[in-house]
Amino acid sequence: MTIGNQTVAFEHSLREKWREIPATRHRRMFSSDLLTVGDDVLLEFWERCREETCVPGVRGWYQELYKEKLNGKAVADIGPGLGIDGIWFAQHGARVTFVEIVEDNLELLRRLCRLKGIDADFYYIDDLFEYRFESRFDCFLCVGSLINAPFDFTQCQVKALAPFLHVGGSTLMLGYPKERFDASGAADGASFAAMTDGPRTPWIEWYDDEKIRTLFGSAFQLQWSRKFGSDGIEFNWFDLSKLDDGHPDLELSHRTSIDRSRPRGSTALPLDVVPDR
Ligand SMILES: C[S@@+](CC[C@H](N)C(=O)[O-])C[C@H]1O[C@@H](n2cnc3c(N)ncnc32)[C@H](O)[C@@H]1O
């Protein structure tokens, strides 16, 4: 596999940044710090984070909406952070695999699941463009995770992930709307990232319906989307279904390539590489 320096450097900054995960509504914490506190303190803190973010206007509405639908389903919580959503769905009957790019985050989730008596699986993403899951999932839950890299990079990641979703399965994705990007006055995803997710955040890509369709390609259908949160434009939600396994050149192969046809206004970084297998 050849990966250019720009992608390697980006991936390093991505993993470095996300050692610090969203916690309460307005606070982030390093998972390595949370690993040092006692069980009672950790559980109490986690509960505070849950209470503050599982209100109807933030996580509450989608947790309720999908609670029954995901009961009994195999769910990959991709980029779970503190696992507030994945733990909720596991507690309501989903078989959850926590999928992370930061080992300490996964270690924290292992501990939280043990303390809460939750039987889950854990997968460390050592290569963002190649996955070795043992079986397919019914749902990819991507809450604030697939927005953290430039469009072309994420499109490669999606192509690598897609074969591991059943045909008919769902991808649920939380992002930041174009309206929020425009209102911020940010010049690009790097400056937008500093405004939304704090220092050291390498990139945040905005999404709208057109861009999300391009990201996932013709093998997926956008069922619906909505904006919510502060001023109605803090977050957006996309519910996509996988229609088929897609074009064999794009999916199921071990080769990913960067598609440069992106919607006008996209803030993709000009990546200099193609992950090549
Ligand atoms: C903004 S946090 C969201 C965490 C959690 N889903 C939540 O709602 O609180 C982003 C999470 O996604 C992970 N992440 C960042 N980029 C990712 C990527 N390209 N693929 C998978 N996970 C990613 C981070 O390690 C972190 O856990």
The ligand as an SDF file (V2000), in Angstrom:
LIG
                    3D

 27 29  0  0  0  0  0  0  0  0999 V2000
  -17.1420   14.1440   17.8090 C   0  0  0  0  0  0  0  0  0  0  0  0
  -16.6770   12.5940   18.5000 S   0  0  0  0  0  0  0  0  0  0  0  0
  -18.2750   11.8290   18.6110 C   0  0  0  0  0  0  0  0  0  0  0  0
  -18.3070   10.7360   19.6370 C   0  0  0  0  0  0  0  0  0  0  0  0
  -19.6580   10.0930   19.8680 C   0  0  0  0  0  0  0  0  0  0  0  0
  -20.1850    9.4690   18.6910 N   0  0  0  0  0  0  0  0  0  0  0  0
  -20.6210   11.0830   20.4340 C   0  0  0  0  0  0  0  0  0  0  0  0
  -21.6720   11.2890   19.8170 O   0  0  0  0  0  0  0  0  0  0  0  0
  -20.3420   11.6610   21.4870 O   0  0  0  0  0  0  0  0  0  0  0  0
  -15.8980   11.7960   17.1750 C   0  0  0  0  0  0  0  0  0  0  0  0
  -15.5920   10.3340   17.4070 C   0  0  0  0  0  0  0  0  0  0  0  0
  -15.3110    9.7080   16.1730 O   0  0  0  0  0  0  0  0  0  0  0  0
  -14.0250    9.1280   16.1610 C   0  0  0  0  0  0  0  0  0  0  0  0
  -13.5210    9.3780   14.8160 N   0  0  0  0  0  0  0  0  0  0  0  0
  -12.9870   10.5170   14.3130 C   0  0  0  0  0  0  0  0  0  0  0  0
  -12.7320   10.3750   13.0070 N   0  0  0  0  0  0  0  0  0  0  0  0
  -13.1310    9.1300   12.6600 C   0  0  0  0  0  0  0  0  0  0  0  0
  -13.1320    8.4010   11.4480 C   0  0  0  0  0  0  0  0  0  0  0  0
  -12.6750    8.9140   10.3170 N   0  0  0  0  0  0  0  0  0  0  0  0
  -13.6260    7.1360   11.4840 N   0  0  0  0  0  0  0  0  0  0  0  0
  -14.0860    6.5900   12.6220 C   0  0  0  0  0  0  0  0  0  0  0  0
  -14.0950    7.2300   13.7960 N   0  0  0  0  0  0  0  0  0  0  0  0
  -13.6380    8.4920   13.8180 C   0  0  0  0  0  0  0  0  0  0  0  0
  -13.2780    9.7980   17.2950 C   0  0  0  0  0  0  0  0  0  0  0  0
  -12.2520    8.9990   17.8230 O   0  0  0  0  0  0  0  0  0  0  0  0
  -14.4010   10.0610   18.2900 C   0  0  0  0  0  0  0  0  0  0  0  0
  -14.6660    8.9330   19.0710 O   0  0  0  0  0  0  0  0  0  0  0  0
  1  2  1  0
  2  3  1  0
  2 10  1  0
  3  4  1  0
  4  5  1  0
  5  6  1  0
  5  7  1  0
  7  8  2  0
  7  9  1  0
 10 11  1  0
 11 12  1  0
 11 26  1  0
 12 13  1  0
 13 14  1  0
 13 24  1  0
 14 15  1  0
 14 23  1  0
 15 16  2  0
 16 17  1  0
 17 18  1  0
 17 23  2  0
 18 19  1  0
 18 20  2  0
 20 21  1  0
 21 22  2  0
 22 23  1  0
 24 25  1  0
 24 26  1  0
 26 27  1  0
M  CHG  2   2   1   9  -1
M  END
$$$$
